[in-house]
Amino acid sequence: MGKISGKRKIICLVVLFLSVFVNLASAVDLPSIDKSKIRLLIAPQKTEFGQIIVENQSPESRRMRVYLSDWDYLPASDGTKEFFPANSTPLSCASWISFSPSEFTLQPFSRQKIEYSVKVPQNASGGYYAALFFESVFEKAVSQGQGMQAGMNLVVRVATLFYVDVDGTVKRNAQIDNFSFKKDPSANLYSIESDFRNTGNVDITAGGSFHLMNQEGIVLYRGLFNDIYTFPNASAKLSSSLKQALPQGEYDLILSINLGKALEEANIGRGPVITKESRISIGKDGKVLNAGPLK
C-alpha cells in the first residue's frame, strides 16, 4: 500500500471530526428555553422585570453558564445574525440587563428560572439590542475503532434575543426607491425589485405584497415580497416576481410594505405601512416599455 500524503491525512481527520461532531450533536438532548425573543418598550429611567425558563430534556445533568453578548443582522438582511462581545456595538443594551443565576446545574428533566431586569438610562432613545446566551459543555468518549477512544467536548449554546425600544422616542421609518420591473428573457416571468433603507432609529422587520391592476381598476395578479430584517441606517433589497404573461397595455402596480411585522409577531402593536405606486407599460410579446418611478 502507498503512503498517505500529509494533505490527505488532514482531510481525513477533518472528515472524521465533522462526522463525529454531527453524530454527537444529534445524540445529545439539548436544553431548551421558553423565550427566544423578548421585545420590550420601556421609558427612560424605568425598569422592567421578567424571567426565562431553561429546561433539561435529558436524563443527564447539565452544567450551564449564562452570559450576555451583542448581535447584529448580517448584510443579507434575511434574519441571519452575527454575535459580538457584550457592550462592543453602538446599539448594545447589554449593560442595561441584570440576571441571576449566571451558573447552575440542571438536574435530569428539570427546569431553572432565570430572573432578569432591564433598566433604561435617562438619555437613551430609539432601539437597543443584546443576547443572553445559555451555554453547556457536553463531554463524550467517542469510539474510533480497534479499541481506541477519543474525548470530545461539544459546546452548545442557545440565546434569548433582547429588543428594547425606548418609549416616547421610537421612529419607525423607511425609504423605498430604485424600483425596477423587468422581464426575464429566459423565462416567462417579471422580476420586481426595490431598495429598502431603514431611516428610523429602531430595528425593522418588514414584509410586503404587491398587486397589479388594469385600467379598469381590476386586480389581475398579487404577490409577496421577501421578509427583510434591518437595524437603523441599514439597507436591504425587496424582491418578488410575477410569473404570468402580461398582454399589451397599461397597468398600475401597487406596493404595500409593512414596517410593523415584528410588532405584530410580539402582539404589541401594528404598522406603519408604506404604500407606493408605479405605472407599467407593456408592449408586444410582453416587453416592458416603461416602469415609472414609485410615487
C-alpha positions in Angstrom: 0.0 0.0 0.0 1.2 3.5 -0.8 1.8 6.2 1.8 -1.0 8.7 2.6 0.2 12.2 2.0 0.0 14.8 4.8 -2.7 16.7 2.9 -4.9 13.6 2.6 -4.3 12.9 6.3 -5.6 16.4 7.2 -8.6 15.9 5.0 -9.4 12.5 6.5 -9.1 13.9 10.1 -11.4 16.8 9.2 -14.0 14.5 7.7 -13.7 12.2 10.8 -14.1 15.2 13.1 -17.2 16.5 11.3 -18.7 13.0 11.2 -18.2 12.5 14.9 -19.4 16.1 15.7 -22.6 15.7 13.7 -23.3 12.2 15.3 -22.6 13.5 18.7 -24.7 16.6 18.3 -27.7 14.5 17.0 -27.4 12.2 20.0 -27.5 15.0 22.6 -30.7 16.1 24.2 -30.2 19.9 24.1 -31.5 22.2 26.8 -34.4 24.5 25.7 -35.6 28.0 26.6 -39.2 29.2 26.6 -38.4 32.7 25.1 -36.2 33.1 22.0 -37.1 36.8 21.7 -38.0 39.4 24.3 -39.3 42.7 22.8 -39.8 45.5 25.4 -41.0 49.1 25.3 -39.6 50.9 28.4 -39.5 54.6 29.3 -36.2 56.2 30.3 -35.2 55.6 33.9 -37.7 52.8 34.2 -37.1 49.1 34.8 -38.9 46.0 33.6 -38.6 42.6 35.1 -39.2 39.1 33.7 -38.0 35.5 33.7 -36.7 32.9 31.2 -37.2 29.2 31.9 -34.4 26.8 30.9 -35.4 23.1 30.6 -33.3 20.0 30.6 -34.9 17.3 28.5 -32.1 14.8 29.1 -31.7 12.0 31.7 -28.3 13.5 32.4 -27.5 16.6 34.4 -26.3 19.7 32.5 -23.9 22.4 33.8 -25.0 25.7 32.4 -23.3 29.1 32.1 -25.2 32.3 31.3 -23.7 35.4 29.8 -24.5 38.5 27.7 -23.5 39.3 24.1 -24.2 41.9 21.4 -25.6 41.0 18.0 -26.4 42.4 14.6 -28.0 41.3 11.4 -25.7 40.1 8.6 -25.7 42.2 5.4 -28.0 39.8 3.6 -30.8 41.1 5.8 -32.5 37.7 5.8 -32.6 37.3 9.6 -29.2 35.7 10.0 -27.1 37.2 12.8 -23.6 37.8 14.0 -22.6 37.9 17.6 -20.1 40.2 19.3 -18.7 40.7 22.8 -21.1 42.5 25.2 -21.1 46.3 25.1 -19.0 46.4 21.9 -21.6 47.6 19.4 -23.2 51.1 19.1 -26.8 49.8 19.8 -25.9 47.5 22.7 -28.2 47.3 25.7 -26.1 44.6 27.4 -25.1 47.0 30.3 -28.8 47.6 31.0 -29.5 43.9 31.7 -29.0 42.2 35.0 -29.8 38.5 35.5 -29.4 35.7 38.0 -28.1 33.0 38.3 -25.1 33.1 36.0 -24.2 29.5 36.6 -26.2 26.5 37.6 -26.7 22.7 37.2 -29.8 21.4 35.6 -30.8 18.1 37.1 -32.3 15.5 34.7 -35.7 16.6 33.4 -35.7 19.7 35.5 -36.2 23.4 35.0 -34.4 26.6 36.1 -35.8 30.1 36.2 -33.5 32.9 35.2 -34.7 36.2 36.6 -33.8 39.3 34.6 -34.3 43.1 34.7 -33.8 45.8 32.1 -33.2 49.4 33.2 -33.1 52.1 30.6 -30.9 55.1 31.2 -32.1 58.6 31.2 -30.8 59.9 27.8 -31.5 56.8 25.7 -33.6 57.0 22.6 -34.5 54.6 19.8 -33.8 50.8 19.8 -31.1 48.8 21.6 -30.2 45.1 21.4 -28.4 42.2 23.3 -28.4 38.5 23.6 -28.5 36.3 26.7 -26.7 33.0 26.0 -27.2 29.7 27.8 -24.1 27.5 27.3 -23.4 24.0 28.2 -20.4 21.7 27.5 -21.1 18.0 26.7 -18.2 15.6 27.3 -18.4 12.4 25.4 -16.0 9.5 24.7 -16.2 8.6 21.0 -15.1 5.2 19.7 -12.6 5.3 16.8 -12.4 1.6 16.2 -9.8 -1.0 17.1 -10.5 -0.4 20.8 -9.5 3.3 20.6 -11.5 6.1 22.1 -11.2 9.9 22.0 -12.6 12.5 24.2 -14.9 15.1 22.5 -16.3 18.3 24.0 -19.4 19.7 22.3 -20.1 23.3 23.4 -23.8 24.1 22.8 -25.4 27.4 23.3 -28.9 28.8 22.8 -29.8 32.5 23.1 -32.7 34.8 24.0 -32.5 38.0 21.9 -33.5 41.3 23.6 -35.1 44.1 21.6 -35.5 47.2 23.8 -37.4 50.3 22.4 -37.2 53.4 24.5 -40.8 54.6 25.0 -41.6 58.0 23.6 -38.6 58.1 21.3 -39.4 55.5 18.6 -39.2 56.4 14.9 -40.1 53.5 12.7 -39.5 54.9 9.1 -38.1 53.6 5.9 -37.2 54.8 2.4 -38.1 52.8 -0.7 -36.6 53.7 -4.1 -34.6 52.5 -7.1 -37.7 50.5 -8.3 -37.4 48.1 -11.2 -39.8 46.0 -13.1 -38.1 43.8 -15.7 -38.9 40.8 -17.9 -36.6 37.8 -17.7 -35.9 36.9 -21.3 -35.1 33.3 -20.4 -38.3 32.6 -18.5 -42.0 33.7 -18.6 -41.7 36.0 -15.5 -41.1 39.5 -14.4 -38.8 40.5 -11.6 -39.8 43.2 -9.2 -37.1 44.9 -7.0 -36.6 47.9 -4.9 -34.1 49.2 -2.4 -35.2 49.5 1.2 -33.4 51.6 3.8 -34.2 51.8 7.5 -34.3 55.6 8.1 -35.7 55.3 11.6 -34.0 54.6 15.0 -35.3 51.1 15.8 -35.0 47.7 14.1 -37.5 47.0 11.4 -38.7 43.6 10.2 -40.5 44.4 7.0 -42.6 42.3 4.7 -45.0 43.3 1.9 -47.1 42.5 -1.0 -48.0 43.9 -4.4 -51.0 43.8 -6.7 -51.2 44.6 -10.4 -54.4 46.4 -11.7 -55.6 47.1 -15.2 -57.0 50.5 -16.2 -60.5 49.4 -15.1 -59.2 49.1 -11.5 -59.5 45.2 -11.5 -56.7 43.4 -9.6 -55.2 40.9 -12.0 -52.3 39.5 -10.0 -51.0 39.5 -6.5 -47.7 38.5 -4.9 -45.5 38.7 -1.8 -42.1 40.3 -1.2 -39.3 38.7 0.9 -39.1 39.5 4.6 -36.2 41.7 5.5 -34.5 42.4 8.8 -32.7 45.7 9.4 -31.2 47.8 12.1 -31.2 51.7 11.8 -29.4 53.0 8.7 -29.1 49.5 7.2 -30.2 48.8 3.6 -31.8 45.7 2.0 -33.3 44.5 -1.2 -37.1 43.9 -1.6 -37.7 41.4 -4.4 -40.5 39.4 -5.9 -41.6 38.0 -9.2 -44.7 37.9 -11.4 -44.9 34.5 -13.1 -47.6 35.4 -15.6 -47.7 36.6 -19.3 -48.9 40.2 -19.5 -50.9 41.3 -22.5 -50.1 44.6 -24.1 -51.4 47.5 -22.2 -51.1 49.9 -19.2 -51.1 48.7 -15.6 -50.8 50.1 -12.1 -48.5 48.3 -9.7 -49.3 48.9 -6.0 -46.6 48.0 -3.4 -47.6 47.7 0.3 -44.7 47.4 2.7 -45.5 46.6 6.3 -42.9 48.0 8.7 -44.5 46.5 11.8 -44.2 42.8 11.3 -42.0 42.4 14.4 -44.6 44.3 16.5 -47.4 42.1 15.2 -45.4 38.9 15.9 -44.9 40.1 19.5 -48.5 41.2 19.9 -47.5 44.7 20.9 -48.6 46.8 18.0 -49.0 47.2 14.3 -47.7 49.1 11.3 -46.9 51.6 9.9 -47.5 50.5 6.3 -45.8 52.3 3.3 -47.8 52.3 0.0 -46.1 53.0 -3.3 -47.5 53.0 -6.9 -45.9 52.7 -10.3 -47.4 52.9 -13.9 -46.3 49.9 -16.0 -46.4 49.9 -19.8 -46.3 46.5 -21.6 -45.8 46.2 -25.3 -45.9 43.3 -27.8 -44.7 40.0 -26.6 -44.8 41.2 -23.0 -41.9 43.5 -23.4 -41.6 46.2 -20.6 -41.8 49.6 -22.4 -41.8 51.7 -19.2 -41.8 51.2 -15.5 -42.4 54.5 -13.9 -40.8 55.6 -10.6 -42.6 54.9 -7.3 -45.0 57.6 -6.1 
